[in-house]
Amino acid sequence: MRTVLGTFRHLHRMRVSNVFLVDGGPGDRFLVDTGHAAERPLLLWELRRLGLGPRDLTGVLLTHRHSDHAGNAAFLQRHGVRVYAHRADAEVLEGRRPRTRLVRGAGSRFAGVLAEVENLFPARLVPDVALEEGDAVAGLEVHWMPGHTEGSVFFRHDATASLFSGDTLLAAKPPLTLETGLALPYPTFTLSMTQAYASLRAFHAQGHAYENLLAGHGPPILGRARERVMALPELRQR
């Protein structure tokens, strides 16, 4: 655990995905994503280091529905923590919308194994709050970014110029190894790369400002993050 910015803590970095603790004001504590269920002991251990337990949390903000991000959401929900997810992903988590299988052969062998794990053991729950574009929770503005999943979102914190990007923007090069570096969604885990690129271009064309990128994978990028994202060749205006 280490402090990233005054309002956020990089709660822990597991082997694959990140979890962040957000101070939403007096008595309000939110997690951005929850990690995979297999790493629940590490999540609880990190909370204990801060003198916290599940019942000390106000809510969980899911960047998207994949099990390496939403895997502990149902567990926390059973302890009274409210779970927030975009409406489109909420419908899949609830089973009201078909779940698209990830294609194992679309990337490296390691990526294929992770894809099959997601297919066999997806996160399942009924979120308490279905988010929409423009909603605000704990000082974070919701931006719908379909492509990686149906209901992927950015959470943007204007006061600190920070962006929680989930898997729509990565700070670890695919297929999620320990090699760090700014990267776009990995095709094996993404429903539509075309839509993901379109969402990213539209978001940046609207002029949303940020300097710090807190991605679902890889270390926080503190400073000049937007500039670096806009330099990616895939996102240059066509």
C-alpha positions as CSV (number, residue, x, y, z in Angstrom):
1,M,0.0,0.0,0.0
2,R,1.2,3.5,-0.8
3,T,-0.3,6.9,-1.1
4,V,-0.7,8.0,-4.7
5,L,-2.4,11.4,-4.3
6,G,-3.9,13.1,-1.2
7,T,-7.4,11.8,-2.0
8,F,-6.5,8.3,-3.3
9,R,-4.4,5.3,-2.0
10,H,-3.1,2.6,-4.3
11,L,-4.4,0.0,-1.9
12,H,-2.4,-2.8,-3.3
13,R,-1.1,-4.1,-6.6
14,M,-1.9,-7.7,-6.9
15,R,-0.2,-10.0,-9.5
16,V,-2.5,-8.6,-12.2
17,S,-5.0,-5.8,-11.2
18,N,-5.1,-2.7,-9.1
19,V,-7.4,-1.6,-6.3
20,F,-7.6,2.0,-5.2
21,L,-9.1,3.4,-2.0
22,V,-10.9,6.8,-2.5
23,D,-11.6,9.2,0.3
24,G,-15.0,10.5,-0.6
25,G,-15.4,12.9,2.3
26,P,-16.1,12.5,6.1
27,G,-16.9,8.8,6.7
28,D,-17.0,7.9,3.0
29,R,-14.5,5.4,1.7
30,F,-14.9,3.8,-1.7
31,L,-12.9,1.2,-3.6
32,V,-12.3,1.5,-7.3
33,D,-12.4,-2.1,-8.3
34,T,-11.9,-5.1,-6.0
35,G,-9.5,-7.5,-7.6
36,H,-9.9,-11.2,-8.2
37,A,-11.7,-13.4,-5.7
38,A,-8.6,-15.6,-5.4
39,E,-6.7,-12.7,-3.9
40,R,-9.3,-11.8,-1.4
41,P,-7.0,-12.5,1.6
42,L,-4.5,-9.9,0.2
43,L,-7.3,-7.3,-0.1
44,L,-8.5,-7.9,3.4
45,W,-4.9,-7.7,4.7
46,E,-4.3,-4.4,3.0
47,L,-7.5,-3.0,4.5
48,R,-6.5,-4.2,8.0
49,R,-3.2,-2.4,7.6
50,L,-5.2,0.8,7.3
51,G,-7.4,-0.2,10.3
52,L,-10.3,-0.9,8.1
53,G,-12.6,-3.9,7.4
54,P,-15.3,-4.4,4.8
55,R,-18.0,-2.7,6.9
56,D,-15.9,0.5,7.0
57,L,-16.3,0.9,3.3
58,T,-19.1,2.9,1.8
59,G,-19.1,1.6,-1.7
60,V,-17.3,-0.1,-4.6
61,L,-17.0,1.6,-8.0
62,L,-16.5,-0.9,-10.8
63,T,-14.6,0.2,-13.9
64,H,-16.0,-2.9,-15.6
65,R,-17.4,-6.4,-15.0
66,H,-14.4,-8.7,-15.5
67,S,-13.6,-11.0,-12.6
68,D,-10.1,-9.6,-12.0
69,H,-11.8,-6.3,-11.2
70,A,-15.2,-7.3,-9.8
71,G,-14.3,-10.6,-8.2
72,N,-14.7,-9.4,-4.6
73,A,-17.7,-7.2,-5.2
74,A,-20.3,-9.7,-4.2
75,F,-18.4,-10.6,-1.0
76,L,-18.1,-6.9,0.0
77,Q,-21.8,-6.4,-0.8
78,R,-22.7,-9.1,1.7
79,H,-21.0,-7.0,4.3
80,G,-23.2,-4.0,3.5
81,V,-21.0,-2.3,0.9
82,R,-22.9,-0.7,-2.0
83,V,-21.7,-1.7,-5.5
84,Y,-21.8,0.7,-8.4
85,A,-21.5,-0.4,-12.0
86,H,-22.5,1.0,-15.3
87,R,-26.0,-0.1,-16.4
88,A,-24.7,-2.0,-19.4
89,D,-22.3,-4.1,-17.3
90,A,-24.8,-4.4,-14.5
91,E,-27.2,-6.2,-16.9
92,V,-24.5,-8.8,-17.7
93,L,-23.5,-9.2,-14.0
94,E,-27.1,-9.8,-13.2
95,G,-27.6,-12.3,-16.0
96,R,-30.2,-10.2,-17.8
97,R,-27.9,-9.7,-20.8
98,P,-26.0,-12.5,-22.5
99,R,-22.3,-12.8,-21.6
100,T,-20.0,-12.8,-24.6
101,R,-17.3,-15.4,-24.3
102,L,-13.8,-14.3,-24.7
103,V,-11.9,-16.0,-27.6
104,R,-9.0,-18.0,-26.2
105,G,-7.1,-18.2,-29.5
106,A,-7.0,-14.4,-30.0
107,G,-3.7,-13.7,-28.3
108,S,-0.8,-15.3,-26.4
109,R,-1.1,-18.6,-24.6
110,F,-1.0,-16.7,-21.2
111,A,-3.8,-14.4,-22.4
112,G,-5.8,-17.4,-23.6
113,V,-5.6,-19.0,-20.1
114,L,-6.8,-15.8,-18.5
115,A,-9.6,-15.6,-21.0
116,E,-10.7,-19.1,-20.2
117,V,-10.7,-18.4,-16.5
118,E,-13.0,-15.4,-17.1
119,N,-15.3,-17.5,-19.3
120,L,-15.5,-20.3,-16.6
121,F,-15.6,-18.1,-13.5
122,P,-17.2,-14.7,-14.3
123,A,-18.2,-12.3,-11.6
124,R,-21.9,-12.5,-10.8
125,L,-23.9,-10.1,-8.6
126,V,-26.7,-7.5,-8.7
127,P,-25.2,-4.1,-8.3
128,D,-26.9,-1.7,-6.0
129,V,-26.6,1.3,-8.3
130,A,-26.6,1.3,-12.1
131,L,-24.4,4.2,-13.3
132,E,-25.0,6.4,-16.3
133,E,-22.8,8.8,-18.3
134,G,-22.4,12.1,-16.3
135,D,-23.2,10.6,-12.8
136,A,-20.9,11.6,-10.0
137,V,-20.0,9.5,-6.9
138,A,-17.4,10.5,-4.3
139,G,-16.3,13.4,-6.3
140,L,-15.7,11.2,-9.4
141,E,-17.5,11.8,-12.7
142,V,-18.6,8.8,-14.7
143,H,-17.7,8.6,-18.4
144,W,-19.2,5.6,-20.3
145,M,-16.4,4.0,-22.4
146,P,-18.0,1.0,-24.2
147,G,-15.6,-1.3,-26.1
148,H,-13.5,-3.3,-23.6
149,T,-16.9,-4.4,-22.1
150,E,-20.4,-3.2,-22.7
151,G,-20.3,-0.9,-19.7
152,S,-16.7,0.0,-19.1
153,V,-16.3,3.4,-17.6
154,F,-13.7,6.1,-16.7
155,F,-13.9,7.7,-13.3
156,R,-12.5,11.3,-13.5
157,H,-11.5,13.4,-10.5
158,D,-11.4,17.0,-11.7
159,A,-9.9,18.4,-8.5
160,T,-6.7,16.3,-8.8
161,A,-6.7,15.9,-12.6
162,S,-6.8,12.2,-12.2
163,L,-8.4,9.4,-14.3
164,F,-9.3,5.9,-13.2
165,S,-9.2,4.0,-16.5
166,G,-9.8,0.4,-15.7
167,D,-8.8,-1.7,-18.7
168,T,-9.7,0.9,-21.3
169,L,-6.2,2.4,-20.8
170,L,-3.5,0.3,-19.3
171,A,-0.1,1.1,-17.7
172,A,1.2,-2.4,-18.3
173,K,1.9,-3.7,-21.7
174,P,-0.3,-6.6,-22.9
175,P,-0.7,-9.4,-22.1
176,L,-0.6,-8.0,-18.6
177,T,3.0,-9.0,-17.7
178,L,5.2,-7.2,-15.3
179,E,6.5,-5.0,-18.2
180,T,5.2,-1.5,-17.6
181,G,4.2,1.0,-20.2
182,L,1.2,2.9,-21.5
183,A,-1.0,0.6,-23.6
184,L,-4.5,0.2,-25.1
185,P,-6.9,-2.6,-24.3
186,Y,-5.7,-6.1,-25.1
187,P,-7.8,-7.7,-27.9
188,T,-8.2,-11.1,-26.2
189,F,-10.2,-9.5,-23.4
190,T,-12.0,-6.8,-25.4
191,L,-15.4,-7.1,-27.0
192,S,-14.7,-4.5,-29.7
193,M,-11.4,-2.8,-30.3
194,T,-13.1,-0.6,-32.9
195,Q,-15.6,0.6,-30.3
196,A,-12.9,1.0,-27.6
197,Y,-10.8,3.2,-29.9
198,A,-13.9,5.2,-30.8
199,S,-14.8,5.7,-27.2
200,L,-11.2,6.9,-26.4
201,R,-11.2,9.3,-29.4
202,A,-14.6,10.8,-28.4
203,F,-13.6,11.2,-24.8
204,H,-10.4,13.1,-25.6
205,A,-12.1,15.1,-28.4
206,Q,-14.5,16.5,-25.7
207,G,-11.5,18.1,-24.0
208,H,-11.7,16.3,-20.7
209,A,-8.5,17.2,-18.7
210,Y,-6.3,14.9,-16.6
211,E,-2.7,14.7,-15.7
212,N,-2.6,11.4,-13.7
213,L,-3.7,8.0,-14.9
214,L,-4.7,5.3,-12.4
215,A,-5.1,2.3,-14.6
216,G,-6.5,-1.2,-13.8
217,H,-3.1,-2.7,-14.6
218,G,0.4,-1.3,-14.1
219,P,1.8,1.5,-11.9
220,P,0.1,4.9,-11.6
221,I,1.3,7.4,-14.2
222,L,1.6,10.7,-12.4
223,G,2.0,13.7,-14.6
224,R,1.5,14.3,-18.4
225,A,-0.6,11.2,-18.8
226,R,-3.1,12.8,-21.2
227,E,-0.3,14.0,-23.4
228,R,1.2,10.5,-23.5
229,V,-2.2,9.0,-24.3
230,M,-2.8,11.4,-27.2
231,A,0.6,10.4,-28.6
232,L,-0.5,6.8,-29.1
233,P,-0.7,6.2,-32.9
234,E,-4.0,4.4,-32.7
235,L,-5.7,7.4,-31.2
236,R,-4.5,10.1,-33.6
237,Q,-7.5,11.7,-35.4
238,R,-8.3,10.2,-38.7
